[in-house]
């Protein structure tokens, strides 16, 4: 199950990843031990180049900062989300979430997607159950993209959110999938559970790596605890022309989640709230960490207000921050969802168009 890096001693190299950004990619080999000591520097460089440019480039004001609180708890079960980073701010009306392939992607010899139920023995741990095929409906389809709704025979929460696409209105959708065309087939790049508000996204897979794994989840909207952190949604409306989901929250207010840049390096979601979320986190990262070799996220790095560089920490040791950008991911392979993407949260703004005056 473990992943072994190629033993070729590859030089560091820069690769173009978008019109305005580059991402640092590196191999591993006989010099691995020495490079391990350099990880903080290498990751800081990668963060500055990955996905999107720093939000302060070309801007006179300091980017809007948010409060990040770590509510993670240790577990033994690898199929239980025990990592929670809550994001709060009374002014945020828009932000961006970017999924990026892990920096070690080019060195992988083997990927791993299998569930690991080995230590899931506690009373509150999830259990492996019989696989029963869901009911499947195509909600929207064009030549480049199709949106599919799945209804499971069992789901942990009652159905409360209605899903609407054009004239179609569905009241029993547990999972929404977004697929895009790729050579010789299609590829799933986004999943969304409208009944509890969980999102997972990933970039298109490199040509020789399809498919890659999903990993960490994101919650968008006013978060509350109901057995686990959730977002209660009354209605989801998908707009095919804008490639966006309109969310109407049960506690009031709404948000737009638009599919942004999507390629073999990154996949971005552009989030805009009708009004800021006050009195609750407006977003959260949910993931899993058991050990450094069995996790979906292992490290976090933050760009803090007024700081001259990024601060890094292990995900369980992270004490929180007031930050304008946050990266969460891995710098060494895990045996669980090995190819799952890193996530970058950025461009927090007090306006719906993403142009912030800064705080």
C-alpha positions in Angstrom: 0.0 0.0 0.0 2.9 2.4 0.6 4.2 4.5 -2.2 7.8 4.3 -3.3 9.4 7.3 -5.0 11.6 6.8 -8.0 15.2 6.5 -6.9 16.4 8.6 -9.7 18.0 11.7 -8.3 15.9 14.2 -10.3 16.9 17.9 -10.3 14.4 20.6 -9.2 12.5 22.1 -12.0 9.9 24.8 -12.7 6.8 24.0 -14.7 4.3 26.4 -16.2 0.9 25.8 -14.6 -1.3 28.7 -15.8 -1.0 32.0 -17.5 0.3 33.8 -14.4 1.7 31.1 -12.1 4.2 28.3 -11.8 4.5 25.5 -9.4 7.6 23.9 -8.0 7.9 20.2 -8.6 10.6 18.0 -7.4 11.6 14.4 -7.4 13.2 12.2 -4.7 16.1 9.8 -4.7 19.4 9.2 -3.0 19.4 12.9 -1.9 16.1 12.4 -0.2 17.4 12.9 3.4 19.1 16.1 2.5 16.1 17.4 0.7 13.9 16.5 3.7 15.9 19.1 5.7 15.1 21.7 3.0 11.3 21.0 3.0 10.2 24.2 4.7 12.1 26.3 2.2 11.0 24.2 -0.8 7.3 24.3 0.3 7.4 28.0 0.9 8.7 28.5 -2.6 6.0 26.1 -4.0 3.3 28.0 -2.2 4.3 31.3 -3.6 4.2 29.9 -7.1 1.3 27.4 -6.9 -2.2 27.9 -8.2 -2.6 31.6 -8.0 -0.3 34.5 -7.4 -0.1 36.0 -3.9 -3.1 38.2 -3.4 -1.0 41.2 -2.6 0.6 41.3 -6.0 -0.3 44.5 -7.8 -2.4 45.7 -4.8 -1.5 48.4 -2.3 -3.5 47.1 0.6 -2.9 44.1 2.8 -5.2 41.3 1.7 -8.3 40.5 3.9 -7.4 38.2 6.7 -9.6 35.6 8.3 -9.5 33.6 11.6 -8.5 30.0 11.2 -9.3 27.7 14.2 -8.1 24.1 14.4 -10.8 21.7 15.8 -9.0 18.5 14.8 -9.0 15.4 17.1 -6.7 12.3 17.0 -8.2 9.1 15.7 -7.1 5.6 14.7 -9.8 5.0 12.0 -8.6 6.2 8.5 -12.1 6.5 7.2 -13.3 9.1 9.8 -12.9 12.8 9.2 -11.0 14.0 12.2 -9.4 17.1 10.8 -11.4 20.3 10.9 -10.2 23.8 10.1 -12.9 26.4 10.7 -12.7 29.8 8.8 -14.5 32.8 10.3 -14.8 36.5 9.4 -17.6 39.0 9.7 -16.7 40.7 6.4 -15.9 38.0 3.8 -18.2 38.0 0.8 -16.0 36.0 -1.6 -13.0 33.7 -1.8 -11.3 31.1 -3.9 -10.6 27.4 -3.3 -8.0 25.8 -5.5 -7.2 22.1 -5.7 -3.7 21.3 -7.0 -1.9 18.0 -7.6 0.6 17.2 -4.8 4.2 18.2 -5.6 5.3 14.5 -5.6 2.8 13.5 -8.3 5.4 13.1 -11.0 7.4 10.7 -8.8 4.6 8.2 -8.0 5.0 4.6 -9.1 1.8 3.5 -7.5 -1.5 5.1 -6.4 -3.9 4.0 -3.7 -7.7 4.5 -3.6 -8.8 1.7 -1.3 -10.6 2.3 1.9 -8.7 1.4 5.1 -11.1 0.0 7.7 -8.3 -1.7 9.7 -8.7 0.4 13.0 -12.3 1.4 12.7 -13.5 -0.4 15.8 -14.7 2.5 18.1 -18.5 2.8 18.6 -18.6 6.0 16.7 -16.4 4.9 13.8 -17.9 4.4 10.3 -18.3 0.8 9.1 -17.9 -0.8 5.8 -21.3 -1.9 4.4 -22.6 -3.7 1.4 -22.3 -1.9 -1.8 -25.8 -1.2 -3.2 -26.0 0.6 -6.6 -27.4 4.1 -6.3 -30.2 5.5 -8.6 -28.6 7.7 -11.2 -30.1 10.7 -13.1 -28.5 13.0 -15.7 -29.4 16.5 -14.6 -27.6 18.4 -17.3 -25.4 17.5 -20.3 -23.6 19.3 -23.1 -20.7 18.3 -25.3 -18.1 19.3 -22.7 -19.7 18.7 -19.3 -22.4 16.7 -17.7 -24.0 16.9 -14.2 -25.2 13.7 -12.6 -27.4 13.2 -9.5 -27.2 10.0 -7.4 -29.7 8.8 -4.8 -28.4 6.2 -2.3 -30.6 3.6 -0.6 -29.2 4.8 2.7 -27.8 8.2 3.8 -26.9 9.4 7.2 -29.2 12.5 7.0 -32.8 13.0 5.9 -33.3 14.7 2.5 -34.0 18.4 2.9 -32.4 20.1 -0.1 -34.1 20.4 -3.5 -31.8 20.3 -6.5 -33.0 22.3 -9.6 -31.5 22.5 -13.1 -33.6 24.4 -15.6 -37.1 23.0 -15.4 -36.0 19.8 -13.6 -36.5 19.8 -9.8 -35.3 16.8 -7.8 -36.0 16.2 -4.1 -34.0 13.0 -3.5 -30.4 13.8 -4.6 -27.7 12.8 -2.2 -24.7 13.4 -4.4 -24.0 15.6 -7.4 -21.2 14.7 -9.8 -19.7 17.1 -12.4 -17.9 15.3 -15.2 -15.9 16.9 -18.1 -14.8 15.5 -21.4 -11.3 14.1 -21.8 -9.7 12.1 -24.7 -11.5 8.7 -25.0 -14.0 9.4 -22.2 -15.0 11.6 -19.3 -13.5 12.5 -15.9 -15.2 13.4 -12.6 -13.8 16.6 -11.3 -16.3 17.7 -8.6 -18.6 16.0 -6.1 -21.1 17.8 -3.9 -23.4 16.4 -1.2 -26.3 18.8 -1.0 -27.9 17.2 2.1 -24.9 18.0 4.3 -22.9 20.6 2.3 -19.7 18.7 1.6 -17.7 19.4 -1.6 -14.6 17.6 -3.0 -12.7 18.8 -6.1 -9.7 17.8 -8.0 -7.9 18.9 -11.2 -7.9 17.0 -14.4 -5.5 14.0 -14.1 -2.2 14.1 -16.0 -2.4 12.1 -19.2 -0.7 9.1 -17.7 -2.3 9.2 -14.2 -6.1 9.1 -14.8 -7.9 8.8 -12.6 -6.5 10.5 -9.5 -8.1 10.4 -6.0 -10.4 12.7 -4.2 -9.3 13.6 -0.7 -10.1 16.5 1.6 -13.6 18.0 1.7 -14.7 21.6 2.0 -17.8 23.1 3.6 -19.2 26.4 2.2 -21.8 28.4 4.1 -22.9 28.8 7.7 -21.5 25.8 9.5 -23.3 24.1 12.4 -22.8 20.8 14.4 -25.3 18.1 13.8 -23.5 14.9 14.6 -20.6 16.4 12.6 -20.0 19.8 11.0 -22.5 20.4 8.2 -24.2 23.2 6.2 -27.9 23.0 5.9 -29.2 23.9 2.5 -32.8 24.4 1.3 -32.2 24.6 -2.4 -29.4 24.1 -5.0 -29.8 25.6 -8.4 -27.3 24.8 -11.2 -26.8 27.4 -13.9 -25.2 25.7 -17.0 -24.4 29.0 -18.7 -22.4 30.4 -15.8 -21.2 26.9 -14.7 -22.3 27.8 -11.1 -24.3 26.5 -8.2 -26.6 28.8 -6.3 -27.0 27.7 -2.7 -30.0 28.8 -0.5 -29.1 28.2 3.1 -31.7 27.0 5.7 -30.7 29.7 8.2 -31.0 32.4 5.5 -28.8 33.9 2.9 -27.3 32.4 -0.2 -24.0 31.8 -2.1 -22.8 31.2 -5.6 -20.1 28.6 -6.2 -18.8 28.9 -9.7 -16.5 26.4 -11.5 -13.3 28.4 -12.3 -10.0 27.4 -13.9 -9.8 23.7 -14.6 -6.9 22.0 -16.2 -4.3 19.3 -15.6 -2.7 21.4 -12.8 -5.5 23.0 -10.9 -9.2 23.3 -10.4 -10.6 26.4 -8.8 -14.0 27.2 -7.2 -15.0 30.9 -7.0 -17.3 31.5 -4.0 -19.4 34.6 -3.4 -21.9 35.1 -0.6 -25.0 37.3 -0.9 -24.1 38.7 2.6 -21.2 37.8 5.0 -21.7 34.9 7.3 -21.9 36.2 10.9 -22.0 34.1 14.0 -20.7 30.9 12.5 -17.8 29.8 10.3 -18.3 30.6 6.7 -16.2 27.7 5.4 -14.2 24.7 6.7 -11.7 22.1 5.6 -12.6 18.6 6.6 -10.1 15.7 6.2 -8.3 12.8 7.8 -5.0 12.3 9.5 -3.8 9.2 11.4 -0.1 9.3 10.8 2.4 10.9 8.5 2.0 7.9 6.1 -1.7 7.4 6.5 -3.6 10.7 5.8 -5.4 12.9 3.3 -3.7 16.0 4.7 -0.6 16.2 6.8 0.6 19.8 6.8 -0.7 23.4 6.7 1.0 26.6 5.8 -0.5 30.1 6.4 0.3 33.6 5.1 -0.4 35.6 8.2 -1.3 39.3 8.3 1.8 41.4 8.2 4.2 38.5 8.0 7.1 38.5 5.6 6.8 34.7 4.9 4.7 31.6 5.3 4.4 29.8 8.6 4.2 26.0 8.4 3.1 23.3 10.8 1.9 19.7 11.0 -1.9 19.6 10.7 -2.4 18.2 14.2 0.1 20.7 15.8 -1.3 23.7 14.0 -2.6 26.2 16.6 -4.6 28.5 14.4 -3.9 31.8 12.7 -5.1 35.1 11.3 -4.3 34.5 7.7 -4.9 35.9 4.2 -4.1 32.5 2.5 -4.0 28.9 3.7 -2.5 25.8 2.1 -3.3 22.3 3.3 -1.8 19.2 1.8 1.2 16.8 1.8 4.9 16.9 0.8 5.5 13.2 1.1 3.2 10.4 -0.2 0.6 8.8 2.0 -0.8 5.3 1.5 -4.3 6.7 1.7 -5.7 8.5 -1.4 -2.1 9.1 -2.5 -2.8 11.3 -5.5 -5.5 13.4 -3.8 -4.9 17.1 -4.3 -3.6 19.8 -2.0 -6.0 22.7 -1.3 -5.3 26.5 -1.3 -7.8 29.0 0.2 -7.1 32.5 -1.0 -8.5 35.8 -2.3 -10.7 36.5 0.7 -12.6 39.7 0.0 -15.2 41.9 1.5 -16.8 42.4 -1.9 -18.7 39.9 -4.1 -16.3 40.5 -7.0 -13.2 39.6 -5.1 -11.7 43.1 -5.1 -11.0 43.7 -1.4 -10.0 46.9 0.3 -8.0 44.8 2.8 -8.3 44.5 6.6 
